[in-house]
Amino acid sequence: MAQSPETHDARVSWIAQTMRYAVVTSASVLLPTETPKPKSEGWQRAEQLNREHYGIIIAHMHANKSDSLRVIKRVFRSPIFRIREIFLPIAMHRYKDWYRLAGIPIHAQVFPVFTKETGRLTQEDPALAKKLKDKYGVDLKDAERSIVIARYTKQYINQAIQLLQRAGVEIVAPQGQREGTLTTMTTAIESIVKRALHQDIHNIAVLFVGYNIKGVQNYGDEKNESYNLFKKYRFRDGECLTVDELITKADRDEVKLSEIIRGKMEATVPPEYLPTPYVTIKTK
């Protein structure tokens, strides 16, 4: 079960590839990016693994509203990744119906997920809580919160793995919310690693990606939290590791696995994005 038959891989049509090219072209001026040249070892390995029918999770830092869009643009420029379906989890409280519709022509599955921020905001905003209950049937009473989170997390993991085992690409921010520093880390990556291996699925790898923004020193400044139109993002790629490599490095220990994933993310972000005071987490 390590690999799905090639006839069932997550390939997109030439029409979708054309649409993706149009997206890249139209976004180039508004959302400029700079990628490592020559290609980083991590990015090269991710592309090679994808050729070998590995699904790739691109785990990126999340400082503002446009970072995932810029990662998407980079994926669409890759001659390897641009032929693959992509999976985009987004916080339920930020999800709009038109996101799903916009994703159809470019073969992007946009999936609403329940995050800690969703839970916090719905506690503070009764109107938002009612909106989510009416739309998703999500009742966020305190006694039911853990059940709701578990149910939607399971749906997210299952759908992500279904696409990844067919060599698709998932773009996810493991922080789970926008932050001025790399503080919060969810268990999104760990959960997929553990579930995949439990199901004897091994053809999945994780590529860690960060970036810096030209001229920005304070990522927590409100003016840098939005889309930063016309500002250039310089990508900083980290390692690309298979799920087997990650679990081996962690000695199959969940706490070590979380530390390793955080450490790999820390290695990709600029110094200004690290929490202060800061102690580097040592990884194998």
Order of alpha helices (4+ residues) and beta strands (2+ residues): alpha-beta-alpha-beta-alpha-beta-alpha-beta-alpha-alpha-alpha-beta-alpha-beta-beta-alpha-alpha
